[in-house]
Amino acid sequence: MKREEQLAQTRQAILDAARELFLSKGFQETSTRDIAKAVGITQPALYHHFDDKEVIFLQVIQTVGASIKERIDAINAQQTTLSPEDRLMQITQVLTDAHPRDIFTVIHSSFAYLKPAHQGRLGMLFQTDYLTPITTFFESEDVTLRKR
């Protein structure tokens, strides 16, 4: 195996392990030591691939969020073939399948530990990948919410 391929595989293994840990334990409760141990590498080897834990976290949230957005957008596109109730159930299933913990809590609780630039990036990802597709569902012409 070529060096580039090995590096790419290790990088992906780090992201896969980090995804599992961040989504189940949260940002603060996951250390780079935990991630490195899950992959079977040393912390210095992990830092060869990523500058710090925040960068890994943002990459994980970006990857997970992009998948969530894609799946919810596909559900929203089925407005003419699925009832609002069925679409909402499918959206809920997408979110619960992807996240062992409440994603809002995972993201919100991490803000206090992130650099301001990373806070802004995380907020943007949450808006783009989660809030906008969900808002699109609720703004659909066939969705009626009860008035208070």
CNS distance restraints for C-alpha pairs under 8 A (distance, minus, plus):
assign (resid   1 and name CA) (resid   5 and name CA) 6.47 0.50 0.50
assign (resid   1 and name CA) (resid   6 and name CA) 6.62 0.50 0.50
assign (resid   2 and name CA) (resid   6 and name CA) 6.33 0.50 0.50
assign (resid   3 and name CA) (resid   7 and name CA) 6.14 0.50 0.50
assign (resid   4 and name CA) (resid   8 and name CA) 6.12 0.50 0.50
assign (resid   5 and name CA) (resid   9 and name CA) 6.12 0.50 0.50
assign (resid   6 and name CA) (resid  10 and name CA) 6.17 0.50 0.50
assign (resid   7 and name CA) (resid  11 and name CA) 6.08 0.50 0.50
assign (resid   8 and name CA) (resid  12 and name CA) 6.16 0.50 0.50
assign (resid   9 and name CA) (resid  13 and name CA) 6.08 0.50 0.50
assign (resid  10 and name CA) (resid  14 and name CA) 6.17 0.50 0.50
assign (resid  11 and name CA) (resid  15 and name CA) 6.38 0.50 0.50
assign (resid  11 and name CA) (resid  49 and name CA) 6.22 0.50 0.50
assign (resid  12 and name CA) (resid  16 and name CA) 6.07 0.50 0.50
assign (resid  13 and name CA) (resid  17 and name CA) 6.11 0.50 0.50
assign (resid  13 and name CA) (resid  39 and name CA) 6.22 0.50 0.50
assign (resid  14 and name CA) (resid  18 and name CA) 5.94 0.50 0.50
assign (resid  14 and name CA) (resid  35 and name CA) 6.66 0.50 0.50
assign (resid  14 and name CA) (resid  36 and name CA) 7.14 0.50 0.50
assign (resid  14 and name CA) (resid  39 and name CA) 6.16 0.50 0.50
assign (resid  14 and name CA) (resid  46 and name CA) 7.35 0.50 0.50
assign (resid  15 and name CA) (resid  19 and name CA) 5.91 0.50 0.50
assign (resid  15 and name CA) (resid  56 and name CA) 6.91 0.50 0.50
assign (resid  15 and name CA) (resid  59 and name CA) 7.68 0.50 0.50
assign (resid  15 and name CA) (resid  60 and name CA) 6.40 0.50 0.50
assign (resid  16 and name CA) (resid  20 and name CA) 6.45 0.50 0.50
assign (resid  17 and name CA) (resid  21 and name CA) 6.27 0.50 0.50
assign (resid  17 and name CA) (resid  35 and name CA) 5.94 0.50 0.50
assign (resid  17 and name CA) (resid  38 and name CA) 6.14 0.50 0.50
assign (resid  17 and name CA) (resid  39 and name CA) 6.48 0.50 0.50
assign (resid  18 and name CA) (resid  22 and name CA) 5.74 0.50 0.50
assign (resid  18 and name CA) (resid  35 and name CA) 5.65 0.50 0.50
assign (resid  18 and name CA) (resid  56 and name CA) 7.24 0.50 0.50
assign (resid  18 and name CA) (resid  57 and name CA) 7.37 0.50 0.50
assign (resid  18 and name CA) (resid  60 and name CA) 7.14 0.50 0.50
assign (resid  19 and name CA) (resid  23 and name CA) 5.87 0.50 0.50
assign (resid  19 and name CA) (resid  57 and name CA) 7.88 0.50 0.50
assign (resid  19 and name CA) (resid  60 and name CA) 5.66 0.50 0.50
assign (resid  20 and name CA) (resid  24 and name CA) 6.14 0.50 0.50
assign (resid  21 and name CA) (resid  25 and name CA) 5.57 0.50 0.50
assign (resid  21 and name CA) (resid  26 and name CA) 7.04 0.50 0.50
assign (resid  21 and name CA) (resid  30 and name CA) 6.27 0.50 0.50
assign (resid  21 and name CA) (resid  35 and name CA) 7.38 0.50 0.50
assign (resid  22 and name CA) (resid  26 and name CA) 4.48 0.50 0.50
assign (resid  22 and name CA) (resid  27 and name CA) 5.41 0.50 0.50
assign (resid  22 and name CA) (resid  29 and name CA) 7.93 0.50 0.50
assign (resid  22 and name CA) (resid  30 and name CA) 6.18 0.50 0.50
assign (resid  22 and name CA) (resid  57 and name CA) 7.25 0.50 0.50
assign (resid  22 and name CA) (resid 106 and name CA) 7.76 0.50 0.50
assign (resid  23 and name CA) (resid  99 and name CA) 6.14 0.50 0.50
assign (resid  23 and name CA) (resid 100 and name CA) 6.32 0.50 0.50
assign (resid  23 and name CA) (resid 101 and name CA) 6.29 0.50 0.50
assign (resid  23 and name CA) (resid 103 and name CA) 7.55 0.50 0.50
assign (resid  23 and name CA) (resid 106 and name CA) 6.92 0.50 0.50
assign (resid  24 and name CA) (resid  99 and name CA) 7.65 0.50 0.50
assign (resid  24 and name CA) (resid 100 and name CA) 5.67 0.50 0.50
assign (resid  24 and name CA) (resid 101 and name CA) 5.89 0.50 0.50
assign (resid  25 and name CA) (resid  29 and name CA) 5.65 0.50 0.50
assign (resid  25 and name CA) (resid  30 and name CA) 6.31 0.50 0.50
assign (resid  26 and name CA) (resid  30 and name CA) 6.34 0.50 0.50
assign (resid  26 and name CA) (resid 106 and name CA) 5.25 0.50 0.50
assign (resid  26 and name CA) (resid 109 and name CA) 7.84 0.50 0.50
assign (resid  26 and name CA) (resid 110 and name CA) 7.52 0.50 0.50
assign (resid  27 and name CA) (resid  31 and name CA) 7.98 0.50 0.50
assign (resid  27 and name CA) (resid  57 and name CA) 7.22 0.50 0.50
assign (resid  27 and name CA) (resid 106 and name CA) 6.90 0.50 0.50
assign (resid  27 and name CA) (resid 109 and name CA) 7.65 0.50 0.50
assign (resid  27 and name CA) (resid 110 and name CA) 5.60 0.50 0.50
assign (resid  28 and name CA) (resid 110 and name CA) 6.66 0.50 0.50
assign (resid  28 and name CA) (resid 113 and name CA) 7.47 0.50 0.50
assign (resid  30 and name CA) (resid  34 and name CA) 6.35 0.50 0.50
assign (resid  30 and name CA) (resid  35 and name CA) 7.50 0.50 0.50
assign (resid  31 and name CA) (resid  35 and name CA) 6.51 0.50 0.50
assign (resid  31 and name CA) (resid  53 and name CA) 7.48 0.50 0.50
assign (resid  32 and name CA) (resid  36 and name CA) 6.02 0.50 0.50
assign (resid  32 and name CA) (resid  43 and name CA) 6.64 0.50 0.50
assign (resid  32 and name CA) (resid  46 and name CA) 7.71 0.50 0.50
assign (resid  32 and name CA) (resid  53 and name CA) 6.21 0.50 0.50
assign (resid  33 and name CA) (resid  37 and name CA) 6.00 0.50 0.50
assign (resid  33 and name CA) (resid  42 and name CA) 7.73 0.50 0.50
assign (resid  33 and name CA) (resid  43 and name CA) 5.96 0.50 0.50
assign (resid  34 and name CA) (resid  38 and name CA) 6.16 0.50 0.50
assign (resid  35 and name CA) (resid  39 and name CA) 6.37 0.50 0.50
assign (resid  36 and name CA) (resid  40 and name CA) 5.96 0.50 0.50
assign (resid  36 and name CA) (resid  41 and name CA) 5.09 0.50 0.50
assign (resid  36 and name CA) (resid  42 and name CA) 5.63 0.50 0.50
assign (resid  36 and name CA) (resid  43 and name CA) 5.63 0.50 0.50
assign (resid  36 and name CA) (resid  46 and name CA) 6.21 0.50 0.50
assign (resid  37 and name CA) (resid  41 and name CA) 6.11 0.50 0.50
assign (resid  37 and name CA) (resid  42 and name CA) 7.09 0.50 0.50
assign (resid  41 and name CA) (resid  45 and name CA) 6.26 0.50 0.50
assign (resid  41 and name CA) (resid  46 and name CA) 7.01 0.50 0.50
assign (resid  42 and name CA) (resid  46 and name CA) 6.44 0.50 0.50
assign (resid  43 and name CA) (resid  47 and name CA) 6.26 0.50 0.50
assign (resid  44 and name CA) (resid  48 and name CA) 6.30 0.50 0.50
assign (resid  45 and name CA) (resid  49 and name CA) 7.04 0.50 0.50
assign (resid  46 and name CA) (resid  50 and name CA) 6.37 0.50 0.50
assign (resid  47 and name CA) (resid  51 and name CA) 5.59 0.50 0.50
assign (resid  47 and name CA) (resid  52 and name CA) 6.65 0.50 0.50
assign (resid  50 and name CA) (resid  55 and name CA) 6.59 0.50 0.50
assign (resid  50 and name CA) (resid  56 and name CA) 6.55 0.50 0.50
assign (resid  51 and name CA) (resid  55 and name CA) 6.55 0.50 0.50
assign (resid  52 and name CA) (resid  56 and name CA) 6.72 0.50 0.50
assign (resid  53 and name CA) (resid  57 and name CA) 6.11 0.50 0.50
assign (resid  54 and name CA) (resid  58 and name CA) 6.12 0.50 0.50
assign (resid  54 and name CA) (resid 114 and name CA) 6.67 0.50 0.50
assign (resid  54 and name CA) (resid 118 and name CA) 7.41 0.50 0.50
assign (resid  55 and name CA) (resid  59 and name CA) 6.17 0.50 0.50
assign (resid  56 and name CA) (resid  60 and name CA) 6.19 0.50 0.50
assign (resid  57 and name CA) (resid  61 and name CA) 6.18 0.50 0.50
assign (resid  58 and name CA) (resid  62 and name CA) 5.92 0.50 0.50
assign (resid  58 and name CA) (resid 118 and name CA) 7.58 0.50 0.50
assign (resid  58 and name CA) (resid 121 and name CA) 7.85 0.50 0.50
assign (resid  58 and name CA) (resid 122 and name CA) 6.65 0.50 0.50
assign (resid  59 and name CA) (resid  63 and name CA) 6.12 0.50 0.50
assign (resid  60 and name CA) (resid  64 and name CA) 6.07 0.50 0.50
assign (resid  61 and name CA) (resid  65 and name CA) 5.64 0.50 0.50
assign (resid  61 and name CA) (resid 122 and name CA) 7.78 0.50 0.50
assign (resid  61 and name CA) (resid 125 and name CA) 7.61 0.50 0.50
assign (resid  62 and name CA) (resid  66 and name CA) 6.00 0.50 0.50
assign (resid  62 and name CA) (resid 125 and name CA) 6.45 0.50 0.50
assign (resid  63 and name CA) (resid  67 and name CA) 6.46 0.50 0.50
assign (resid  64 and name CA) (resid  68 and name CA) 6.24 0.50 0.50
assign (resid  64 and name CA) (resid  98 and name CA) 7.62 0.50 0.50
assign (resid  65 and name CA) (resid  69 and name CA) 6.02 0.50 0.50
assign (resid  65 and name CA) (resid 125 and name CA) 7.05 0.50 0.50
assign (resid  65 and name CA) (resid 126 and name CA) 7.34 0.50 0.50
assign (resid  65 and name CA) (resid 129 and name CA) 5.06 0.50 0.50
assign (resid  65 and name CA) (resid 130 and name CA) 6.84 0.50 0.50
assign (resid  66 and name CA) (resid  70 and name CA) 6.13 0.50 0.50
assign (resid  66 and name CA) (resid 129 and name CA) 5.96 0.50 0.50
assign (resid  67 and name CA) (resid  71 and name CA) 6.20 0.50 0.50
assign (resid  68 and name CA) (resid  72 and name CA) 6.08 0.50 0.50
assign (resid  68 and name CA) (resid  94 and name CA) 6.92 0.50 0.50
assign (resid  68 and name CA) (resid  95 and name CA) 7.14 0.50 0.50
assign (resid  68 and name CA) (resid  98 and name CA) 7.71 0.50 0.50
assign (resid  68 and name CA) (resid 129 and name CA) 6.63 0.50 0.50
assign (resid  68 and name CA) (resid 130 and name CA) 7.14 0.50 0.50
assign (resid  69 and name CA) (resid  73 and name CA) 5.87 0.50 0.50
assign (resid  69 and name CA) (resid 128 and name CA) 7.85 0.50 0.50
assign (resid  69 and name CA) (resid 129 and name CA) 4.78 0.50 0.50
assign (resid  69 and name CA) (resid 130 and name CA) 6.36 0.50 0.50
assign (resid  69 and name CA) (resid 133 and name CA) 6.33 0.50 0.50
assign (resid  70 and name CA) (resid  74 and name CA) 6.24 0.50 0.50
assign (resid  71 and name CA) (resid  75 and name CA) 6.42 0.50 0.50
assign (resid  71 and name CA) (resid  94 and name CA) 7.18 0.50 0.50
assign (resid  72 and name CA) (resid  76 and name CA) 6.12 0.50 0.50
assign (resid  72 and name CA) (resid  91 and name CA) 5.91 0.50 0.50
assign (resid  72 and name CA) (resid  94 and name CA) 7.39 0.50 0.50
assign (resid  72 and name CA) (resid 133 and name CA) 6.20 0.50 0.50
assign (resid  72 and name CA) (resid 134 and name CA) 7.48 0.50 0.50
assign (resid  73 and name CA) (resid  77 and name CA) 6.15 0.50 0.50
assign (resid  73 and name CA) (resid 133 and name CA) 6.19 0.50 0.50
assign (resid  74 and name CA) (resid  78 and name CA) 6.80 0.50 0.50
assign (resid  75 and name CA) (resid  79 and name CA) 7.59 0.50 0.50
assign (resid  75 and name CA) (resid  87 and name CA) 6.12 0.50 0.50
assign (resid  75 and name CA) (resid  90 and name CA) 7.20 0.50 0.50
assign (resid  75 and name CA) (resid  91 and name CA) 7.07 0.50 0.50
assign (resid  76 and name CA) (resid  87 and name CA) 7.05 0.50 0.50
assign (resid  76 and name CA) (resid 133 and name CA) 7.84 0.50 0.50
assign (resid  76 and name CA) (resid 136 and name CA) 7.44 0.50 0.50
assign (resid  76 and name CA) (resid 137 and name CA) 6.06 0.50 0.50
assign (resid  78 and name CA) (resid  82 and name CA) 5.83 0.50 0.50
assign (resid  78 and name CA) (resid  87 and name CA) 7.80 0.50 0.50
assign (resid  79 and name CA) (resid  83 and name CA) 6.99 0.50 0.50
assign (resid  79 and name CA) (resid  84 and name CA) 7.39 0.50 0.50
assign (resid  79 and name CA) (resid  87 and name CA) 7.79 0.50 0.50
assign (resid  79 and name CA) (resid 142 and name CA) 7.92 0.50 0.50
assign (resid  82 and name CA) (resid  86 and name CA) 6.02 0.50 0.50
assign (resid  82 and name CA) (resid  87 and name CA) 6.24 0.50 0.50
assign (resid  83 and name CA) (resid  87 and name CA) 6.25 0.50 0.50
assign (resid  84 and name CA) (resid  88 and name CA) 6.05 0.50 0.50
assign (resid  84 and name CA) (resid 142 and name CA) 6.74 0.50 0.50
assign (resid  84 and name CA) (resid 143 and name CA) 5.91 0.50 0.50
assign (resid  85 and name CA) (resid  89 and name CA) 6.17 0.50 0.50
assign (resid  86 and name CA) (resid  90 and name CA) 6.19 0.50 0.50
assign (resid  87 and name CA) (resid  91 and name CA) 6.12 0.50 0.50
assign (resid  88 and name CA) (resid  92 and name CA) 6.10 0.50 0.50
assign (resid  88 and name CA) (resid 137 and name CA) 7.83 0.50 0.50
assign (resid  89 and name CA) (resid  93 and name CA) 6.15 0.50 0.50
assign (resid  90 and name CA) (resid  94 and name CA) 6.19 0.50 0.50
assign (resid  91 and name CA) (resid  95 and name CA) 6.41 0.50 0.50
assign (resid  92 and name CA) (resid  96 and name CA) 6.21 0.50 0.50
assign (resid  93 and name CA) (resid  97 and name CA) 5.85 0.50 0.50
assign (resid  94 and name CA) (resid  98 and name CA) 6.26 0.50 0.50
assign (resid  95 and name CA) (resid  99 and name CA) 6.13 0.50 0.50
assign (resid  96 and name CA) (resid 100 and name CA) 6.69 0.50 0.50
assign (resid  99 and name CA) (resid 103 and name CA) 6.35 0.50 0.50
assign (resid 101 and name CA) (resid 105 and name CA) 7.69 0.50 0.50
assign (resid 101 and name CA) (resid 106 and name CA) 7.20 0.50 0.50
assign (resid 102 and name CA) (resid 106 and name CA) 6.46 0.50 0.50
assign (resid 103 and name CA) (resid 107 and name CA) 6.07 0.50 0.50
assign (resid 104 and name CA) (resid 108 and name CA) 5.73 0.50 0.50
assign (resid 105 and name CA) (resid 109 and name CA) 5.65 0.50 0.50
assign (resid 106 and name CA) (resid 110 and name CA) 6.42 0.50 0.50
assign (resid 107 and name CA) (resid 111 and name CA) 6.84 0.50 0.50
assign (resid 107 and name CA) (resid 122 and name CA) 7.61 0.50 0.50
assign (resid 110 and name CA) (resid 114 and name CA) 6.57 0.50 0.50
assign (resid 111 and name CA) (resid 119 and name CA) 5.80 0.50 0.50
assign (resid 114 and name CA) (resid 118 and name CA) 5.89 0.50 0.50
assign (resid 114 and name CA) (resid 119 and name CA) 5.83 0.50 0.50
assign (resid 115 and name CA) (resid 119 and name CA) 6.18 0.50 0.50
assign (resid 116 and name CA) (resid 120 and name CA) 6.30 0.50 0.50
assign (resid 117 and name CA) (resid 121 and name CA) 6.35 0.50 0.50
assign (resid 118 and name CA) (resid 122 and name CA) 6.00 0.50 0.50
assign (resid 119 and name CA) (resid 123 and name CA) 6.09 0.50 0.50
assign (resid 120 and name CA) (resid 124 and name CA) 6.15 0.50 0.50
assign (resid 121 and name CA) (resid 125 and name CA) 6.21 0.50 0.50
assign (resid 122 and name CA) (resid 126 and name CA) 6.17 0.50 0.50
assign (resid 123 and name CA) (resid 127 and name CA) 6.15 0.50 0.50
assign (resid 124 and name CA) (resid 128 and name CA) 6.07 0.50 0.50
assign (resid 125 and name CA) (resid 129 and name CA) 5.72 0.50 0.50
assign (resid 125 and name CA) (resid 130 and name CA) 7.76 0.50 0.50
assign (resid 126 and name CA) (resid 130 and name CA) 5.34 0.50 0.50
assign (resid 126 and name CA) (resid 131 and name CA) 6.47 0.50 0.50
assign (resid 127 and name CA) (resid 131 and name CA) 4.83 0.50 0.50
assign (resid 127 and name CA) (resid 132 and name CA) 5.94 0.50 0.50
assign (resid 128 and name CA) (resid 132 and name CA) 5.49 0.50 0.50
assign (resid 128 and name CA) (resid 133 and name CA) 7.55 0.50 0.50
assign (resid 129 and name CA) (resid 133 and name CA) 6.72 0.50 0.50
assign (resid 130 and name CA) (resid 134 and name CA) 6.28 0.50 0.50
assign (resid 131 and name CA) (resid 135 and name CA) 5.87 0.50 0.50
assign (resid 132 and name CA) (resid 136 and name CA) 6.05 0.50 0.50
assign (resid 133 and name CA) (resid 137 and name CA) 6.53 0.50 0.50
assign (resid 134 and name CA) (resid 138 and name CA) 6.62 0.50 0.50
assign (resid 135 and name CA) (resid 139 and name CA) 6.09 0.50 0.50
assign (resid 136 and name CA) (resid 140 and name CA) 6.28 0.50 0.50
assign (resid 137 and name CA) (resid 143 and name CA) 7.54 0.50 0.50
assign (resid 138 and name CA) (resid 143 and name CA) 6.02 0.50 0.50
assign (resid 138 and name CA) (resid 144 and name CA) 7.98 0.50 0.50
assign (resid 139 and name CA) (resid 143 and name CA) 6.89 0.50 0.50
